[in-house]
Amino acid sequence: MKKLSATALPLKEKRVFVRVDFNVPLDDNLKITDDTRIRASLATIQYIIDHGGTPILASHLGRPKGVDPKQSLKPVATRLTELIHRPVQFAPDCIGPEVKKIVFSLKPGDVLLLENLRFHPEEEKNDSNFAKELASLAELYVNDAFGASHRAHASIEAIAHYFPEAACGFLMEKEIKYLSTALENPKRPFIAIIGGAKISGKIDVINNLKNKVDRLIIGGGMAFTFYKAQGYEIGKSILEPDRIEMAKSLLGEPKIYLPPDCLAVPDPKKGSTPKNVKADNIPNDLAGVDIGFDSVKDIKDILSKVSTVVWNGPMGVFEIDEFANGTKEVAQMVANATLRGAVSIVGGGDTVSALSKFGLLHRVSHASTGGGASLEFLEGKVLPGINALRDA
């Protein structure tokens, strides 16, 4: 899959509407606690500036019901100013006469950030008139918001139809490259690691990947529903009773690996000492919180010769240090495989957070910025925001 790149656009002296994903976390004092998503689009913004264009940046923040000062993008404008070492102007809205007045006074090299798109309900409704108003602000369109591109929203999908050369930014380009290559033409052996708490959120990924990979490793809380489907006692471990039959349908898949042991505790809280137990007989008074030591050894063996690895979802409750061993070990294995020349793609907020915690985020080939978007891509779904862009 190849889409038109921003590098193909005639940027000089043009206003460029850039859809970014600046949906960053804010604390009670409206201070940004993690600017990763802002940094992810800096290359695209800087490229437009360097080539004589004027970036008009647009994003959502949170899920406001109407205008909410606590979900204003103003703190983002302040942080972006610091990151690109030039003033970032901030518009009080994203459409309207006042915004147009600001836009049409911009000069090449100026940067403008519009106010939260979701202050207007038309954004999430993919309203064509709202999209047309947004499109009227610029002469070119670039989508660099992969993390929002699974949503058919006005600034993501409808707006693209008003530009004959709707293009992707560098972040979007990288996401498409890594994810589509993994699904369409991976180097083999190709291994997928799927973790997290629930089967329900990952079943479509498992179903799509099981026919593409050489091995699919199951971990995290979802493993206990698989154990229950096998008739095992799982103690107080997390369980999705309504997904047991779904898990049963996957048990016969020869490519699927289920961890043979786990770490379990009476109460999954900080300071608890986990016990390594067999997965087929977890004591009634214990809850599984991580994969066990034999599982770590097995996975290390499986990944020893991997050429492509996709990882989405932690192996356990990694946020608590006592239960972080499995996730940390797998993170190190993926980093080591990358060092040996494998292509490694990690996705999902928890997985990226785990890699950050262990200082390994920059030791993988690609860390996807889009949780829901990367999941839907791996499920084989067509993402509206990508589909709307022009093919290269």
Beta strands, then each sheet from edge to edge (+ up, - down):
strand 1: 15-19
strand 2: 54-58
strand 3: 89-90
strand 4: 112-113
strand 5: 140-143
strand 6: 167-168
strand 7: 190-194
strand 8: 215-218
strand 9: 256-257
strand 10: 261-265
strand 11: 275-278
strand 12: 287-291
strand 13: 308-312
strand 14: 343-347
strand 15: 366-367
sheet 1: 3+ 4+ 2+ 1+ 5+ 6+
sheet 2: 9+ 8+ 7+ 13+ 14+ 15+
sheet 3: 11+ 10- 12+
end
